[in-house]
Amino acid sequence: MITGELKNKIDGLWQIFWTGGLTNPLDVVEQMTYLMFIRDLDDIDNLRAKESAMLGLPFESVFANEVQIGERTVEGHQLKWSVFHDFPAGKMYSVIQEWVFPFIKNLHGNKESAYSKYMDDAIFKIPTPLMLSKIVDALDEIYRQMAILKESDVRGDVYEYLLSKISSSGVNGQFRTPRHIIKMMVELMQPQPDDVICDPACGTSGFLVTAGEYLRNHYKEEIFFNRPKKDHYMNHMFYGYDMDRTMLRIGAMNMMTHGVDNPFIEYRDSLSDQNPDKGKYSLILANPPFKGSLDSDIVSADLLKVCKTKKTELLFLALFLRMLKVGGRCACIVPDGVVFGSSTAHKATRKELIEGNRLEAVISMPAGVFKPYAGVSTGILIFTKTGHGGTDTVWFYDMTADGMSLDDKRTPVAENDIPDIVARFKNRAAETDRARTEKSFLVPKQEIVDNGYDLSINKYKKTEYIPVDHPSPQEILADLKKLELEITQGLAELEAML
C-alpha cells in the first residue's frame, strides 16, 4: 500500500498524461508501463552485471556494442535510460521514438516469444517532446522516492496503484485482484521449483509475478545456481492467457520486469476450442471472470459435459480440472453463488470437485475485498486433481478482515486474518478438534454430501449464543421515573434562573 508523497507524485505523473491529451486509462497505463520497463531494463542490466562480476560469471549487456534497428546501426549505450534522460527534450523524443521503442519491441529477437508477439503492434503515443520530458523527470522522481522507502514491495505497489486507475471492470466481468489476496493464495499453495504454473485469465499477470517472487525468495540458490532449473524458470514455468491484447502487453512486460525472460503469455479464449491444454499444469492460480459475456457456441464441448451452463465461473472450474495434470493443485477465487448455488450445473460442479477429486479448502472472504471495483461476496477454493476422488474432510475458514477497511477507501486497519489463514492451512492436522464456532474447522465429506454438496460456511458454522441478563420491566420503569424526575427538577431550576 502506498501513501503520502509517493502517491501524490504518481497522481502528478497521471495528470501530465491527462492534460497532454491521453485520457484513456488503459492507454496511460500502457505508455507508463513501456517507460517503466525501459528504465527498469537499464537498472536490471546494471544489477546483473554486478552480480555476474561478484560470482565471476560471464555477462553480456543487452546494450553492449552496436544495436541494429531497422537499417540503422546505433551505439547500444545511447539506448540506456541513464544516458538519454539527460538529452534535450527534442533529442530525447527522437531517440526514444526512433531507437529505444523499436529496440524494446524487438528485444527478444525470437518472433515467436510472447513478448515479441504483443509488442509488435504496440504504439508509442506520447505526442510531444515537452510532454515526454516532463514524464521522464516525473518518473525519475518516483524512482528516487521508491529508493528512499527501501521497501521490498514498493515497486509492485506502485505498479498496482497504476493498475488501480483502470477502475471499471471490463465487458467480460474481470476486475483486478488485490495484491495481498494474490500473495495469500501463493503462500497457501507454496509453488515449487519444478512446477508448471498457469493463469488462464491472467490480465496483468499478477498471480504469475507473485509466484515468481515467491520462488525467488524461497528457492533462489536451488533455481539460479542450477542451469536446467533456471532454464525452466525463465522459459517453461509460467503460462498466462487472456483476451485483452493491452493486458497481455502489460502482463508480458510485468513478467520480464520481474526477471522472467520468456513467459508464455498468449491471446486465447480459454473456454473455447482454441485451448487444447489437457493435463499440462501442476499449479493453477486464477481469478476467472464472473458473469462474463459468453458465446455458448464456442465453448469447448468437453467442458459442457462437466457442467452444461453459460456461467463462466462454473465453466472455468471445469477447465481448471481439465488443464491440471493428475496431482496438480489449484487455488481460485469464485463468487459466493458457486459454493451454494442450487442449479443442476452448480451442484454437478461441486460434486465433481468433491467426488471426482480432492477438495481441500473453502475460504469465505468478506464482500468488501474487491471494493471499489465490485461489492460481490467471494471465496477461495483449493483443490487437487486426482481423477478418482480423495476428499475426506474439507477445511473451512471464515475470513472477516484482510488488513484493509471494507469500504471504498480500503485504508489499512489492524484487523487481518491472512497470517492466521496461512498458518492454520499449513497445519491442518491441528484443526481436527476445532469447534464449529471458531474461525476455521474441518467438515467431513459425508456431511457435505448430505447437504447437497453445499459449500457455504454458514451451513456448517455454529453460532455461539452468550446469555445476557436484562433488568426486569419494573426496574426499567423505576429508572425511567427517576430520570424523568431529574429532568423536571433541572427544568424548574433553569426556569428560576430566567
C-alpha positions in Angstrom: 0.0 0.0 0.0 1.5 3.4 -1.0 0.5 6.6 0.7 1.7 10.2 1.1 4.3 11.8 -1.1 4.8 8.8 -3.5 1.1 8.6 -4.2 1.0 12.3 -4.9 3.9 12.0 -7.4 2.2 9.2 -9.2 -1.0 11.2 -9.3 1.0 14.1 -10.7 2.5 11.9 -13.4 -1.0 10.7 -14.3 -2.1 14.4 -14.6 0.7 15.0 -17.1 -0.7 12.4 -19.4 -4.2 13.6 -18.8 -3.5 17.3 -19.6 -1.4 16.2 -22.6 -4.4 14.5 -24.2 -4.1 10.9 -23.2 -7.3 10.3 -21.3 -8.0 6.6 -21.7 -6.7 4.9 -18.5 -5.6 1.8 -20.4 -3.5 3.9 -22.8 -1.9 5.8 -19.9 -1.0 2.6 -18.0 0.3 1.1 -21.2 2.6 4.1 -22.0 3.7 4.3 -18.4 4.5 0.6 -18.5 6.7 1.0 -21.6 8.7 3.8 -19.9 9.0 2.0 -16.6 10.1 -1.1 -18.5 12.7 0.9 -20.3 14.0 2.4 -17.1 13.9 -1.0 -15.3 15.8 -2.6 -18.2 18.7 -0.2 -17.5 18.6 -0.9 -13.7 18.3 -4.7 -14.1 21.1 -4.8 -16.7 23.4 -2.9 -14.3 22.4 -5.2 -11.4 23.1 -8.4 -13.4 26.4 -7.0 -14.4 27.4 -6.5 -10.8 26.1 -9.9 -9.7 28.0 -11.6 -12.5 31.2 -9.8 -11.6 30.8 -10.9 -7.9 30.2 -14.5 -9.0 32.9 -14.5 -11.6 30.4 -15.4 -14.3 30.4 -14.1 -17.9 27.9 -11.3 -18.7 26.9 -9.5 -21.9 24.8 -6.4 -21.5 21.7 -6.0 -23.7 23.1 -2.6 -24.5 26.5 -3.9 -25.4 28.3 -2.9 -28.6 26.2 -1.7 -31.6 22.5 -2.4 -31.9 20.8 -3.0 -35.3 17.5 -1.0 -35.5 15.9 -1.5 -38.9 18.5 -0.5 -41.4 20.4 1.7 -38.9 23.2 0.7 -36.5 23.4 2.7 -33.3 25.6 2.6 -30.2 23.9 0.4 -27.6 24.7 2.7 -24.6 22.6 5.5 -26.1 19.5 3.4 -25.5 20.1 3.4 -21.7 17.7 5.5 -19.7 20.6 6.8 -17.6 22.1 8.2 -20.8 19.2 9.6 -22.8 17.3 11.2 -19.9 19.8 14.0 -19.8 19.3 14.8 -23.5 17.4 17.9 -24.5 13.6 17.3 -25.0 13.7 17.2 -28.8 16.7 14.8 -29.0 15.3 12.6 -26.2 12.0 12.3 -28.0 13.6 11.3 -31.3 15.9 8.8 -29.5 13.0 7.1 -27.7 10.6 7.1 -30.7 13.1 6.1 -33.4 15.6 3.9 -31.5 14.6 2.9 -27.9 11.0 1.9 -28.7 11.8 -0.2 -31.7 14.7 -1.7 -29.6 12.4 -2.9 -26.8 9.8 -4.1 -29.4 12.4 -6.5 -30.8 14.3 -7.1 -27.6 13.9 -10.9 -27.7 14.8 -11.4 -31.3 12.6 -14.5 -31.2 9.5 -13.5 -33.0 7.6 -16.5 -31.5 8.1 -15.3 -27.9 5.0 -13.9 -26.2 6.8 -10.6 -25.6 7.6 -10.1 -29.3 4.0 -11.1 -30.3 2.4 -8.5 -28.2 4.9 -5.7 -28.7 4.7 -6.0 -32.5 1.5 -3.8 -32.6 2.4 -1.6 -29.6 2.3 2.1 -30.4 4.3 5.0 -28.9 1.5 7.5 -28.2 3.2 10.4 -26.3 2.5 13.3 -28.6 5.2 15.9 -27.8 8.8 16.2 -26.7 7.9 18.5 -23.9 5.3 16.1 -22.5 7.8 13.2 -22.7 10.5 15.3 -20.9 8.0 16.0 -18.1 7.1 12.3 -17.9 10.7 11.2 -17.7 11.5 13.7 -15.0 8.4 12.7 -13.0 9.3 9.0 -13.3 12.9 9.7 -12.1 11.4 11.4 -9.1 9.1 8.5 -8.4 12.0 6.1 -8.6 14.1 8.3 -6.2 11.2 8.2 -3.8 10.9 4.4 -4.1 14.7 4.1 -3.3 14.2 6.2 -0.2 11.4 4.0 1.1 13.6 0.8 0.7 10.6 -1.5 1.0 10.8 -4.7 -0.9 7.3 -4.5 -2.3 7.2 -0.8 -3.2 7.9 -1.4 -6.9 5.0 -3.8 -7.1 2.8 -1.5 -5.0 3.5 1.4 -7.4 2.5 -0.7 -10.3 -0.6 -1.9 -8.5 -1.6 1.7 -7.8 -1.2 2.5 -11.5 -3.4 -0.5 -12.4 -6.0 0.6 -9.9 -6.6 3.6 -12.1 -8.3 1.2 -14.5 -11.3 1.5 -12.2 -14.1 0.0 -14.3 -14.4 -3.7 -14.9 -14.3 -4.9 -18.4 -17.1 -6.3 -20.5 -16.1 -9.9 -19.7 -16.5 -9.3 -15.9 -12.9 -9.0 -15.0 -11.6 -6.8 -12.2 -8.2 -6.5 -10.5 -7.3 -8.9 -7.8 -5.9 -7.1 -4.7 -2.2 -7.9 -4.4 -2.4 -9.0 -0.8 -5.0 -11.6 -1.7 -2.8 -12.9 -4.5 0.1 -13.1 -2.1 -2.0 -15.0 0.4 -3.1 -17.5 -2.3 0.5 -18.0 -3.4 1.6 -18.6 0.2 -1.1 -21.2 0.6 -0.1 -23.1 -2.5 3.7 -22.8 -1.9 5.0 -23.1 -5.6 7.9 -25.5 -6.1 10.9 -25.1 -8.5 9.6 -27.9 -10.8 6.0 -26.6 -11.0 4.4 -25.5 -14.3 2.2 -22.6 -13.4 -0.8 -21.3 -15.3 -3.4 -18.5 -15.0 -6.0 -19.0 -17.8 -7.4 -15.4 -17.2 -4.1 -13.7 -16.4 -4.8 -10.0 -17.0 -1.7 -8.2 -15.9 0.0 -11.4 -14.8 -0.4 -10.7 -11.0 -0.6 -14.3 -9.9 2.4 -15.3 -12.1 4.5 -12.4 -11.0 3.8 -13.2 -7.3 4.5 -16.9 -7.8 7.8 -16.0 -9.4 8.7 -13.7 -6.5 7.8 -16.5 -4.0 10.2 -18.9 -5.8 13.0 -16.3 -5.9 12.6 -15.7 -2.2 12.4 -19.3 -1.1 14.4 -21.2 -3.7 16.9 -18.7 -5.0 20.0 -20.9 -4.8 18.2 -24.1 -5.9 16.9 -22.3 -9.1 19.5 -19.8 -10.1 22.6 -22.0 -9.4 21.2 -24.9 -11.3 21.2 -24.5 -15.1 18.3 -26.8 -16.0 16.1 -25.3 -13.2 17.0 -21.8 -14.2 16.1 -22.5 -17.8 12.8 -24.0 -16.6 12.0 -20.9 -14.5 12.9 -18.4 -17.3 11.4 -20.2 -20.3 9.0 -23.1 -19.4 7.4 -22.4 -16.0 4.9 -19.6 -16.5 1.8 -19.6 -18.8 -0.9 -17.0 -19.0 -3.8 -16.5 -21.3 -6.2 -13.5 -21.8 -8.5 -12.0 -24.4 -7.3 -8.4 -24.0 -4.2 -7.6 -26.0 -3.4 -4.5 -24.0 -3.5 -6.5 -20.8 -1.3 -9.1 -22.4 1.3 -6.5 -23.3 1.3 -5.1 -19.8 1.4 -8.7 -18.4 4.3 -9.8 -20.6 6.3 -6.6 -19.6 5.4 -7.1 -16.0 6.8 -10.6 -16.1 10.0 -9.5 -17.8 10.4 -6.6 -15.4 10.2 -9.2 -12.5 13.1 -11.2 -14.0 11.3 -13.9 -16.1 12.9 -13.8 -19.5 10.4 -15.7 -21.6 6.9 -16.3 -20.1 4.3 -17.9 -22.3 1.7 -15.1 -22.4 -0.8 -15.7 -25.2 -4.0 -14.4 -26.7 -6.6 -17.1 -26.1 -10.2 -17.6 -25.2 -9.5 -20.2 -22.6 -13.1 -21.6 -22.6 -13.2 -22.3 -26.3 -11.7 -24.9 -28.5 -8.7 -22.5 -29.0 -7.5 -24.0 -25.8 -6.2 -27.6 -26.3 -4.4 -27.9 -22.9 -5.2 -31.1 -21.1 -3.2 -32.5 -18.1 -0.4 -30.0 -18.6 -0.1 -27.8 -15.5 0.9 -28.7 -11.9 -0.4 -25.4 -10.4 -3.2 -23.1 -11.4 -3.7 -19.7 -9.7 -6.6 -17.7 -11.0 -9.4 -15.2 -10.5 -11.5 -16.0 -13.5 -14.2 -13.6 -14.8 -17.6 -13.7 -13.2 -20.8 -13.0 -15.1 -18.8 -12.6 -18.3 -20.4 -12.3 -21.7 -20.2 -15.7 -23.3 -20.9 -17.2 -26.7 -22.1 -20.6 -25.8 -21.5 -21.9 -29.3 -17.7 -21.6 -29.0 -17.4 -23.2 -25.5 -15.4 -26.4 -25.6 -17.7 -29.4 -25.7 -15.8 -31.3 -23.0 -16.4 -28.5 -20.5 -20.1 -28.7 -21.2 -20.0 -32.4 -20.3 -19.0 -31.5 -16.8 -21.5 -28.7 -16.4 -24.0 -27.6 -19.0 -24.2 -23.9 -18.3 -23.4 -20.4 -19.6 -21.9 -19.3 -16.3 -18.3 -18.6 -16.8 -17.3 -19.2 -13.2 -18.5 -22.8 -13.4 -17.0 -23.4 -16.8 -13.6 -22.2 -15.6 -13.7 -24.7 -12.7 -14.3 -27.5 -15.2 -11.5 -26.0 -17.3 -9.0 -26.0 -14.4 -9.7 -29.7 -13.8 -9.1 -30.4 -17.5 -5.9 -28.4 -17.6 -4.3 -29.8 -14.5 -2.2 -32.9 -14.5 -3.1 -35.6 -12.0 -1.7 -34.4 -8.7 -1.9 -30.8 -9.9 -3.2 -28.2 -7.5 -5.5 -25.1 -7.9 -6.4 -22.1 -5.9 -9.1 -19.9 -7.5 -11.4 -17.1 -6.5 -15.1 -17.8 -7.1 -18.3 -15.8 -6.4 -20.4 -17.0 -3.5 -23.0 -18.4 -5.8 -20.6 -21.2 -6.8 -20.5 -22.5 -3.2 -24.2 -22.6 -2.5 -26.0 -22.3 -5.9 -28.8 -24.8 -6.3 -28.9 -25.2 -10.0 -28.1 -28.6 -11.6 -24.8 -27.1 -13.0 -23.8 -25.7 -9.6 -24.3 -29.0 -7.9 -22.7 -31.0 -10.7 -19.6 -28.8 -10.5 -19.3 -29.1 -6.7 -19.9 -32.9 -6.9 -17.1 -33.3 -9.4 -14.7 -31.4 -7.1 -15.7 -33.5 -4.1 -16.4 -36.9 -5.5 -14.0 -36.9 -8.5 -11.1 -35.0 -7.0 -9.9 -33.8 -3.6 -11.4 -30.6 -2.4 -9.2 -29.3 0.4 -10.4 -25.9 1.5 -13.1 -23.2 1.2 -12.1 -19.8 2.4 -15.0 -17.3 2.7 -14.0 -13.7 2.1 -15.9 -10.5 3.1 -17.8 -8.6 0.4 -15.5 -5.6 0.6 -12.4 -7.3 -0.6 -12.9 -6.2 -4.2 -14.1 -2.7 -3.5 -14.1 -0.1 -5.0 -14.5 -2.2 -8.2 -17.2 -4.6 -7.0 -19.0 -5.4 -3.8 -19.5 -9.1 -4.7 -19.0 -11.7 -2.0 -16.4 -14.2 -2.9 -14.5 -17.2 -1.7 -11.4 -19.2 -2.5 -11.5 -22.9 -3.5 -8.4 -25.0 -3.1 -8.4 -28.5 -4.7 -6.1 -31.2 -6.1 -6.9 -33.1 -9.3 -6.9 -36.8 -8.6 -9.4 -38.1 -11.1 -10.7 -40.7 -8.6 -11.9 -38.8 -5.5 -9.9 -38.5 -2.3 -11.9 -35.9 -0.4 -12.2 -36.9 3.3 -12.6 -33.6 5.0 -12.9 -30.0 3.8 -11.3 -27.2 5.7 -13.4 -24.0 6.1 -12.2 -20.6 7.2 -14.4 -17.5 7.8 -12.3 -14.5 6.8 -13.8 -11.3 8.3 -10.8 -9.0 7.8 -8.0 -8.7 5.3 -5.9 -5.8 6.8 -7.9 -3.2 4.9 -11.1 -1.4 5.6 -14.0 -2.9 3.8 -15.4 0.3 2.3 -14.5 2.0 -1.0 -11.4 3.7 0.5 -9.7 0.4 1.5 -7.3 2.0 4.0 -5.0 -0.1 6.2 -6.5 -1.4 9.5 -5.1 -3.6 12.3 -7.6 -6.5 11.9 -6.1 -9.1 9.5 -7.0 -12.8 9.2 -4.5 -13.5 6.4 -1.5 -14.6 8.6 -3.8 -16.8 10.6 -5.3 -18.3 7.4 -1.8 -19.2 6.1 -0.6 -20.6 9.5 -3.7 -22.8 10.0 -3.9 -24.1 6.4 -0.3 -25.2 6.6 -1.0 -27.1 9.9 -4.4 -28.6 9.2 -3.6 -31.6 11.3 -4.1 -29.4 14.3 -7.6 -28.3 13.1 -9.3 -31.7 13.9 -10.6 -30.7 17.3 -11.7 -27.1 16.5 -15.2 -26.3 17.4 -17.7 -25.1 14.7 -17.9 -21.8 16.5 -14.3 -20.9 15.7 -13.0 -19.1 12.6 -11.8 -22.4 11.0 -12.9 -26.0 11.3 -13.0 -29.3 9.3 -16.2 -30.8 7.9 -16.4 -34.5 7.0 -17.2 -35.2 3.3 -20.3 -37.2 4.2 -21.9 -34.2 5.9 -21.3 -32.1 2.8 -22.8 -34.8 0.6 -25.9 -35.0 2.9 -26.3 -31.2 2.5 -26.5 -31.5 -1.3 -22.8 -30.6 -1.8 -23.4 -27.1 -0.3 -20.1 -25.4 0.5 -21.5 -22.3 2.2 -19.7 -21.9 5.5 -22.9 -20.8 7.2 -24.3 -24.2 6.6 -21.7 -25.7 9.0 -20.7 -22.9 11.2 -22.4 -22.8 14.6 -23.2 -19.5 16.3 -22.4 -19.3 20.0 -25.1 -17.5 21.9 -23.9 -15.8 25.1 -26.7 -15.3 27.6 -27.3 -11.6 28.6 -29.1 -10.6 31.8 -31.5 -7.8 31.2 -33.2 -5.8 34.1 -36.8 -6.6 34.8 -39.6 -4.3 33.4 -40.2 -2.9 36.9 -36.5 -1.9 37.2 -36.5 -0.2 33.8 -39.7 1.7 34.7 -38.2 2.8 38.0 -35.1 4.1 36.2 -37.3 6.0 33.7 -39.2 7.7 36.5 -36.0 8.7 38.3 -34.7 10.2 35.0 -38.0 12.0 34.4 -37.9 13.5 37.9 -34.3 14.7 37.4 -35.3 16.3 34.1 -38.3 18.0 35.7 -36.1 19.4 38.6 -33.5 20.6 36.1 -36.1 22.5 34.1 -37.5 24.1 37.2 -34.0 25.3 38.3 -33.4 26.7 34.7 -36.8 28.5 34.8 -36.0 30.1 38.2 -32.7 31.5 36.7 -34.5 33.4 34.0 
